[in-house]
Amino acid sequence: MTSKEMIPVTVLTGFLGAGKTTLLNYILSQRHGYKCAVIINEFGAISIDSQLVVGVDEEILELNNGCLCCRMRGDLIKSLSGLLNRQKRFDYVLVETTGLADPGPIVQTFRSGELSDRLRLDGIITVVDAQHIEKELSDAPEATAQIAFADVVLLNKAALVGPAELEHIESRLKKINALAQIHRTQQAQIDLARILNIKARELGGSFAMPEEPAEESHEHHDHDHTHHHEDHDHHEHDHARHDERVKSLFLVEERPLDLKKVEAWLTEVIRTMGPNIYRSKGILHLKGQAKRVVFQGVQMMFDAKPDRFWNPGEKRISQLIFIGRELDDGALRAGFQGCLAS
């Protein structure tokens, strides 16, 4: 089965009450041309969300009394395998997770094992409650992880928050995950072309790093932030401390890299920091390679392959971004510099 024939999967995640079921209902009520299989995961023996889903003829599976990122992951694999083996007519899968789900193990489900040759993880869409996300980022590590794994963030209920506060929230979200596209929404309504079949997890194709590597002067900003928050209340100080735990780190180098050194470095990064790295992505300029190499990783797994030829006159530059928890900036920067070709 080729990648074009593989069935795309979109995971809808977000903290409790953010609007995931509202988004699912919106998707199912629109004319998008897909025949969807829907998997709804609730943390409890009695399903409520499935009773709220609009009455359409999609194949809806309920996985209750557990979280997909925990013991229910096996049930997810079994359910999807059953659907595929019964040859139910569907060409898209939507997975709505519980609000407490860690997306990491769910991502792994589609990147390895028996489903990887039939289903393709297209993207993770994280719904954020604009009114409550500030508190959630301070109080709930799940909310931060959901944002860190996201390919697209819907800043939902945006009309209930003032413009200045929205700008502040978006800035925090970008510090956590500089790769994710952020869209302000009401009732989780959005152009579906921005969230379905976006191929966010595929190597190659369209690839652009964020324009502003805001964390390059991170250490200096840390000092300023510490001073700035000394006169603020404890709640604000918690916000700053939480931002430090999960963040985006940019690495940029114009000089060519050595392939074997890069492979050894990435292997060491995974060995020492793998569980703490939610996402990694980049373009590599390797010595002796006429093509740029695209790199993408999720926690303990990563892939890299030649992409397109460097264009005439194009600046050849390596750019990587790591999104993770308590990243060792110094070790990552030093290791990256150790990959320079001799």
N, C-alpha and C positions, 0 to 999 in steps of 0.2 A: 504494500500500500504506500503510495507516494505521499509527500507532505501535503500536496494539493487535495488528496482524497481523505486525509485524516480529519476527524471531526473536531472542530474547535470547542474549547471549554472556557467559559468565563466564570470566575469565582467572584461572588458578591460578598463583601465583608464590611465590617464596620462595627463600632461599639453599640451597646444596647440602646435602642431607641433612635438610632441615627436616621433610619429610613430605608433599610435594606428591602423590606417587604414592599414598601411603596415603590421602590425602583423596580423590583421584580414584576409587580403588577403593571407598571408602566411599560416595561419591555414587552410583556405578553399581550398587551392591548394594542400594540402598534403593528403596522404593516412593515415588517422587515424582511420577509421572504424566507425565514428559517422555520423549520419544524423542530421545536425544542423539546428536549427531555429536561425536566426540572428536578433537582434534588434539594430538598429542604431539610436542614439539620437543626433540631431544637434540643436544648439542654433540659430535658424533662420527659417523663413517660407519656405525657399527653400533648399532642401537637396542637398548637394554636395558629401558627403561621399558615399552615396548609388550609385552614378554614378561612383565612383572609385573602388567599390568592384568587384572582379573578377566575370565573368559570370558563375556561378554554379547554380545548381537547388535547393539550400537551400531556405527555407522559410525566406524571408527578410521583416521585418517590419520597417517602418520609423516613428519616433516620433519627429516631428519638432516643431519649435517655442516655445521652452521651455527646461528646464533642468530636467532630471529625479529626481534630488534631490529636486526639487521644485514642481510646480503644475503638472508636467508631470508624477509624480509618480503614480497617479491614472490611467493615460493612460497606463502606463507599466503594472499595474495589470490587467486592462481590456484587453489589447492585449494578454498577456500570458494566461489569463483565456479563451479567445476566441480560441486561438490555441489549448489549451487542450480540450476544449469542442467540437471542430470540429474534434478532434482526428486526427489531421494532423500527418503524420508519421515522428516523429523526436525523437531522444533520447539524445539530447544535446542542450543547449541554450547558445549562445554567446551574450553578451550585450556590445556594444561599447558606452561609454558615451561621452558626450561633454567634451572638455578639461577643462572646468570650473566646472565640477561636484564635489560635495562633496560626497564621497562614502557612508557616514553614513546612510542616509535615504534609499539608495538603498539596503544596507545590511539588514536593518529592514524589507524591503519588502519581503525578502525571509525567514526571521526568525519568522514571525508572520502572522496571517490572513489567507486568503483563499488559498494562494499558498504554505503554509509551509508543507502541507501534500502531495504535488505532486511534488514540485521542491526543490532541495537541492543546496544551495550555496556552490559550490566546492572550489572557491578561487577567490581572486582579484589579477589581474596581472597589475602592474603599469609600464608603459613605461616611461623612463626618457631620456631626451636629454642630453647626456654627455657634449655637447658644451655649453649649456645654463642653466643647472640646478642650478649652483651657483647663478646666478642672479635671477632665478625664486624663489629659496628658500628665498631670501631676499625681493623680491617684491610681491610675490603672495602667500597668505595663502592657496589657493586651492592646489598648488603643494605640500606643506608640508603635508596637510591632505591626499592627495592621496598616498603619501609614507607611512604615518603612518598606514593607513588601509591595506596596501598591504600584501599579502602572498608571492608573488614573485615580485622582481623588475628587469626589464630588463634595464640595463645601455646601452642604444642604441647609435649608432654612435660612438662607443668606439674607432675606428681607427682614429678618427679625433682629439683625445686628447692624450697627452703624458702619459707615464706610471706613472710618479710621480703625475700628476694631477688626473689620474684615482684612484690611491690609496687614495688621499686626498678626492675625492668625495665619494668613498665607505665608508671611515671612517665617513663622515658626515651622510650618509644614515643610517649607523648602529647605530649612536647615536640617530637618530630619531626613527628608527624601528629595534631593535635588533633581532626580530623574522623572518623578511623577508629573503628569499634566494635571493642573488644578482647574476645576470649573465650578463656578458658583451656580447653585441651582435652587429652585423652589419645587417642593413636592417631588424631588429627585428627577425632574424632567430635563432631558438633554437630547441633543441630536444623537441617535443611536450609532451613527457612523463613528462617533468619538469613543465608543465603548465596546462595540461588537466587531469581531474579526479585525482587530487592530494589529495583530501579529507582533505584540509588544515583546514576546519572549523568544523570538526567532533571531538567529544569527544572520548577519548580513543585511541586505536591503537598506532601507533608509535608516541612517544612524547619525545622531548629532548629540554632542555633549552639551550640558547646560552652558549658557553663554557666560555666566559670571561665577567663577570659582570662589565663592564668598568665604570659604574656610581657609584660603591660602594664608591669611594673616590671623589665623585663629588664636594663637597664643597671646597676641597683643590684645585681641578682643576679649579674651578671657579675663585679663587683668582689669580692663575697663568695666566689664560687666560685674565683676566682683565688687569693685568700688561703687558702682552705680546702685547695686542692690543692698548695700549695707544699711541704707536708710529706709528701705521698704519693709513691708510686713513679711511674715514668714511664708505666707501663701505665694507671694511673688518670688521669694527666694527659692522655693521648691520648683517653680517653673524653670528658673535658670539652671538649677542643678539637673533637672530631668532632661533639658535640652543637651546637656553635656554627655549624658549617658548614651543617647542615640542621636547620631548625626551623619552627615555626608562629608566625606574626605576626598578632596581632589588631588590627583597627581599628574603633573604635566612635565614632559621632557622633549626637547627638540632634537637632541642627539640620538642616533640610532641605538637600538637595544640588541642584545645577543639572545637568540632564541633559547639556547640551553640554559642560560642564566635566568631567563624569565620563567621557564618551566620549573626550575629548581626553587626559585623564589616563591612562586605561587603554591607549589607543593608545601613549602614550609609555612606559608601564611595559613593555608587550610589546616595544617597540623596544629598550629598554635592558636589560631583565632577563629577557625571555621564556624563553630556554633554561634559566635557573636557577630558574624557577618551575614546580614540579611540578604543583601544584593551586592553585586559587583558587575561592572560593565566598562568596556573601554575599546579604544582603537590603539593598536601597537604598530610602531614604525621599527621594523626589524632590519638589521644589516643584511644586505644581499637579497632582500625580498622586494620584488617589483610591485607586489600587491600589499595593501594594508591588511592587517589581521584584526578581526573583530573578536573580542573576548566578552563572555557573559557568564556569570555565576550566580548560584543560589546556595548559600550556606556551604555545605561540604562538597558541592558538585560544581564543576565549571567546564565550559566548552570554549574552544577557540578554532577559528578556521580562516583561511585567506578569503578576503572579500573581493573588492574590485581593484584594478590597477590605480595607482596614484595618478591623478590628472596632471598633465603638463603644467608647470608653474604652480601647482598646489603645494602648500607648505606641508612637509612631512613632519608629523608630530605625534608623539604618543600621549594619549589622554586616558586616564583611568579614574573611576569613581568607586569608592567603597561606602556602603551604607550599613552601619552596624552599631552595636552597643559596646561602649567602653573600648573603642578602638585605640590601639597604641600608635598614635600618629608618628612618633619618632621612629619606631621600628619599621613601620610601613614605608616611610619616606627613605630611610637608610637602605632598606632592602631593595626598593625601586632603583635607587641610585647605583646599587651594586649590580644592576642588570645592564649597565652601559657596555656597549661593544668596545673592544680594545682596538 
